[in-house]
Amino acid sequence: MNEPSVRETDPSGAERRPPTGGGHVDAGDAGYRKSLTSRHINMIAIGGAIGTGLFLGAGGRLATAGPSLALAYALCGVVAFLVVRALGELVLYRPSSGAFVSYAREFLGEKGAFVAGWMYFLNWATTGIADITAVATYTHYWGMFADVPQWVIALIALAVVLTVNLISVKIFGELEFWFAIVKVGALTLFMLIGIYLLATHHPVDGHSPGPSLIIDNGGFFPTGSLAMLLVVQGVVFAYASVELVGVTAGETAEPAKVVPRAINSIMWRVALFYVGTVVLLTMLLPWNAYSSGESPFVTVLSRLGVPAAGGVMNLVVLTAAMSSLNSGLYSTGRILRSMALSGSAPRFTGVMSRSQVPYGGILLTSGFCVLGVGLNYLVPSQAFEIVLNFAAIGILSTWAMIMICHLLFWRKARAGQLIRPGYRLPGSPWTELVTLVFLALVLVLMWADGGAGRTTVLSLPVIAAALVGGWFLVRRRVAALQAGAEPGPGSGA
């Protein structure tokens, strides 16, 4: 759709130029060090797109949907790319550590920012619980840790990542860089091994690798197209944290140069690492050889007789879980500070350390993760499943909020009230509308799948009531801060 000319005139005949991102100032953006470099942002983008959803979750989804899982990963990957591309345009319009919460404040008002921020907190607080549960579970793989209680390992993992986040943003960036290196290196090595097995027709567990393993075992949809649709909800969780690249924009010196490059690379990485890996797995072994209790990579390597394959891949999966936890503490710290300075989060979440780390928000998220340690103590076998579905709700709401903000941003640009940057989400407004419909359909699929997914959907009225109640608790303080009647956190008052 054609954009209107940005040249307009006021009643006097003088040229009127629409404001750019400089027109809106977010107090939460002040005080950060620009310590994240291009290599940090690029690897954070990779880390956000590759996680336990592929390393561990792909096994169970292959057993459910067969080769059609590749189509589910491709579909959700396109949606994830559109979401992060929309966020990227907003970042170039106005870089902000508050990211989509800051944009919600600009385009939807304080109520929108309140909902966006606390739903994102729900996402990462529950994901953090899932991550420390996963770390504890994977650590028990090694016999030397078998007698250590699951909750103790979960607490140690949380303490390590919390310490890293509290020191400085540069240490966070370095840790995330090396976490991503481990994940990408493991995937690349596995794909090279798989390609070699295909090229040489080396048997795997008595099967000759090749496309015939797909054709001779029920084809692309061996369990029907409905099975492929039902795994979509889990696949969406696999792409959680791709939006992290938008949060990092406030702490890099050249967001206009670094962010587009990192976002554009997400698409081919999704195609290569997710879609390509799933297709490769289904050509190495029949789809029903995989199971939910084992990483599909371990399944292949162990049946090749590779020594210590399980231990090595288990270390990689553990790294992916630690990476996710690291990202969650980082992003919620920045988001909560943006909210605190507008009055919609507790005052202490707005304070920063001498090293420019918003430690209040990081500690709040960690506090909720400690509840996860308790969950690991009470119901160690159910902890992961309980929190996973609530995290999915948080992810869906965050992605939806990004697209709604971009839609309103597009409308303002079309009306000549602001200027869109050269780096844009293609196909507006239809792209946003189609993405929002897709996210709503994922909720329907969660209901249709029954079990924990349906229970989570049924909890939406409770979550909505909690948000309404929370807003009534903070609205006076928000209004006071807007009127300048109350000093913000860390102001010295």
N, C-alpha and C positions, 0 to 999 in steps of 0.2 A: 504494500500500500504506500502511495507516495506521501512524503512528508511535506507539510506546508513550508513555505519560505520562512526563514527565521528573521527576515527583514520586515519589520512592521513600523508604522508611524503612529505617534500619539495625536491628539486633536490639533496640536499646533503645527503638525507637519514634520516635526523632527523625528529622526529615526529612533526607534525603540528596540533595544536588544534584550532578549530574554535573559534572565539570570542563569548562571551556571551553578555548579555545586557549592560555590562559595556563599550562596544565599542562606544556607542553613548551617548553623554551628551546633555541634554536639559537645557538651562539656566533657563527656566521657572520653573524648579523643586526645585530651591534653595530658602531657606528662610521660608519654611512652618513649623509650629509646628505639631508634630505627636500627635494630641489631640483626634483623633477619635478612640474609642475602639471597641472591637469585637461586643458588644451589639449595638453600634451605626451603624456599617456597616451592621449587620444582619437586623436591623429594617429599614435601608435605602433601602436595597434590597427588603424587603417586601413592603415598601411604594412605591417603583418604579414600582412594579408589580400590585399594587391595587390602583385604583383611581376613579375619577368621571366616567370613561368609564364603570365601573361596577355598581357603586351606582346609577347613573342617566341614562347613555346611554343605559343600558341593556333593559329598558322598551320599548323604541321605536324600538330597534332591535328585540325584541321578537315579537312585533306587526307586524314586517315586515317579519321575517324569521321563526318564530315559534320555536319549539324545536331544529331545525337544527342550531340555534345560538350556541349551545354547541359545535358542530363540528367546526364552524368558530373560536370560542375561542380556541379550542384545536389545530387547525392548526396554527393559528397565535402565540399561546403560544409556540409551538415547534420552530417556526422560531425565536421568541424573545429569547428563551433559547440558540439557536445555535449562535445568534449574541453575546449575553453576554458571552457565553462560549469562543468564539473566542477572545473577548476582554480580558477575564480572562487569557487566555494563554499569550497574549501580555503583560498583567500587570505583570505576574510572570517572563516573560523574562526581562522586565525593567519597574518597577513601575514609573508612571509619573502622576503628577497632570494635565498635558496637555492631558493625555489619548490619544484618537484616533488622535487628531491633532498632537501630538508629534510623534506618529507612522507613520502618513501620511508624516510628515517631513522626517523621516528616510527612508521610503520605496518609497515615491513618489516625494520627493523634496519639496521645498518651495511653488510651485504652488499648489501641492496637499494639503498641510497644510492650505494654504489660503482658498481654496474651502471648505475643511472640517470644518474649524473654522467658517467661515461666514455663511455657511448653518446651522450649529448647532446654531449659534446666531439667525438666522431667525426662527428656530424651537422654541427656548425658548422666544424670544421677542414676537412672536405671541401667544405662549402658555400662557405666562404671562398675555397678554391682555385678553385671554379667561378665565384665572383663576380669575382675579379681576372682570371681568364681571359676572362670575358664583357666586362669593362671594356676589356681590351686588344683584344679582337676588335671591339667597337663603335667604339673610337677609330680603328682602321684604316679605318673607313668614309670618313673625311675624308682627302683626298689629302695634306695637309701632314704627316700622321703615318705615311704609307705606308712610309717608309724606317726608321722607328723600330722596333727589334726588339720583338716581342710581350712578351718577358720584362721589358724595361725599363719599358714602360707598366704592366705588372702590379705591378712593384716600387714605382713612383711612387704608384699608387692605394692600395696597402697602407700606404705611409708616411704619406699624407695622412690616411687614416681612423684609423690608429694614433695619430697625434699628437692628433687631436680627442678620442679616447677617453681619452688619458692626462691631458688638461688638467683636465676636470671633468665630472661627470654632467650639469650644466646645459648645457654646450656640446654634449654628445651629444644631449640632448633637443631643443635648438634645431635642430641639423642634421637630426635625424630628422623634426622638425616640417616643415621646409621641403622635405625630400625628399618627404614625403607630400603636401604641397601641390602640388608639380609633378606627381606621379602622378595625383592626383584631378582636378586642373585639366585635364590632357591628356585623360583619359577622358571627363570631362564635356563638354569641347569637341567631341570626336569624336562622342559620342552626340547632341549637339544638331545637328551637321552631318548625321548619319545620319538622324535623325528628320525634318529638313527635306527631305532627299532622298526619303524615303518619302512624306511628305505632298504633295510637288510632283510625284512620279513623274519626277524628273530622271534621265535615263539615266546609268548608270555603265558605261563601257566597252561601250556598245551594249546593255546590259541594263536593262530597266525594273524598278526596285526594287519589292519586295512579296512577300507569302507565296507567290506563284506560282513564285518562284525555288527555293523548297523543294519544292513539290509537283511541279514539272516536271523536277526533277533527282534523282529516286529517292526522294523523300519524306524522312521524319525519320531513317530508318536506311538510307541508300543503300548502305552497305557491310556491312550486317548488324549484329545486336546484339552479336556477339562482338567486332567492332572497337571498339564503344563500351566494352566491358568491359576490353579490353586497354589503352586509353588512361588508365584509372583510375589506374594506378600513377604516370604522369606528372602527372596532375591533383593527386594527393595532394602531390607535391613543390611544386606551385604554391601550396598553402596553408601551406607550411612557415613557421614563425616566428609563427603566430597565438598560440602559447603565451608569446610574449615579454611580453605584457601582465601575466602573472603574476609574472615576474621583476622588473618595474618597481615592483610593489606595495611593496617594501621601501624605496623611495626617494621615496615620495609621502606627504604629510602626512595625507591623508584617503582611505586605500584603500577603506574601507567605502562611501564616497560616489562615488568616481571610477571604481573598477574595474567594478562592475556596469553602470554606464552605458556604459562603453567596450565591454564584452563584448556587451551586448544589441544594440549598434549593428552588430556584425559580421554578423548574419544578414541584415539588409536590404541591407547593402553588398554581400554576396556575391550576393544575388539581383539587385541592380541592376547591379553592375559586371561580374560574371562571366556569369551566365545571360543577363541582358539584352543585354550586349554581343555574346555569341556569336549569339543569335537575330537581333540587328540585322545582324551581319556576313553571315549566311546569307541575309538578305533584300535585301542590297545587291549581292552577287555570288554566282554559283553556288559551292557548297562546294569544287568541284575547281579553282577559280581561285586558291586559296590554296596556299602551299607552306611547307615547313619552313625554307627559307633566307631568309625575309623576314617581318617583322612583318605581321600581317593588316591593321593600321591603315595601314601604308605601302602595302600592295597597293591598298587602296581609294582613298586620297588621291592616289597617283601616277596611277591610271587616271582620276581626275577632272581631272588636269592641274594639281593644286595645286603651286605652285613651292616647292621646298625641303622638301616633305613628308617625304621620307626622312631628311633631315638633322635636322629638328625631332624626329621620332619616335625617331630613333637617340639623340638627346640624352636623351629621356625614359627609354628603355630603359637607357642608361648610368647615369642617376640611380637607377633601380630596383636595379641591381646594386650601386652604391655604398651605397645604403640597407641592403641585405641584409648587406653586409660590416660596416657600422657596427653593426647590431644584433647580429651574431654575436660581435664582439669585446666588446661591452657585456655580453651575457648570459653568455658563458663565463667572463668575469672574475669575475662574482658567484657563479656555480655552483662554480667551482674554489676560490674562497675558502671557501665553505661546506664543501667536501670537505676542504680543507687543515686547517681547524681541528678536524676530526674524525680526521685522520690518513690519509685515503685519497687525498690528492693531495700532490705535492711541497710542502715547507714554504714555498718562496719564493712559491707562488701564493696564500698567505694574507696576504701583507703588503699594506699600504695606504700611499698617498702622503699628504702633508699635506693635500691637497684631497679626502681620503676616496675615492680611486679605487683599487680592487684591481688594481694595475698588474701584479703577478706573473702572474696568470691571463691577463690581456690579452696580455702578452708571450709567454706559452707558446703561445697560439692563433696569434699572429702568426708565431711561429717555424715552426709547421706550415704556415702559409700561404706562408712563404718557400720551403718545399719545392715548393709549387705554382708559384712563380716558376721553380724549376728544371725542373719538368714542362713549363712553357711554353717553356723553352729547348730541352729534349730532343725533345718530341713536341708542338709547338704545335697541330697539327691534331686530336689525340686527347685533349688534356688535359681538356677539358670533359666529354666522355662518360665518361672513366675515373672521375672523382670523383663525378659526378652520382648514380650508382646507389648508391655507398656512403653518400652523404648521405641517400638515400631510406630505407636501413636504419636510420640514426640517427633519422630522423623517426618511423618506425613504432614503434621501441622507446620513444621518448620519449612518444608519445601513448598507447601501451599502458601504460606505467608510471603515467601520470597517472590512467588509468581504474582500474587495479588499486589504487592508493592510495585513490582515492575509494570504491571498493567496500569496502575494509577500514574506511575512515572511516565509511561508512554502517552497516556491521555493528556497529561500536562504539557508534554513536549509537542503534541499535536495541536494543542491550543496556543502554542507559542509562549508558554510561561517559563520554559527552560530549554536548554539545548542538550540533545543526546550526544554522547561521545561517538567517535568514529567506530569504536568497537561495540557492536550491537548484537542483541538477540534477534536472529532472523525470524521473519514471519509474524511479527506482532500485529494485531492482538490475538490472532488465532493460535499461535504457539502457546501462549499462557492459558487460554481457555481449554485447549486439548489436554494440556498437562494437568490442570485442575480436575478435569473429568476423569482422567486416568487415576489420580490419587484418590478420588472418591470411589472409584471402582475397586481399588485395593481394599478399602474398608469393607465393601460388600463381600469381597472374597474372604476376608478375615471372618466375617459372620458365617459365610457359607461353609467354611472349613470346620466349624464347630470347635469344641474343646476350649483351650486357653484363648484362642483368637476371638471366639464369640464372647467369652467372658470379658475380654478387654473392650470390645465394642460396647457391650452393655454398661461398662463403667464410664463411658463418655459423659452421661448426665452428671455423674458424681464429680468428674473433673471440671465440667462446666460450672457446676455450683461452687466448687472450691475457687475457681477463677473469679466468679462474681463476688463471692464473699471477700476474697483477697483485695479486689479493687475497692470495695467499700471501706476496707481498713486503711488503704493508703491514699485515697483520692484527695483528702484534705491536705496532706503533706505535699502531694504532687502539685496541687493548686498553689500552695504557699511558695514552693520553690519556683514555679513559673512566674509568680508575682514578685519574686525577689525578697519575700518576707522571712525566708529561713535559709541559713547557710548550708551549703552542701557538705558531704563528708570530706574530711581532709582539708577543709578550708582554714583550719586553725581557730575557728570560732567556737 
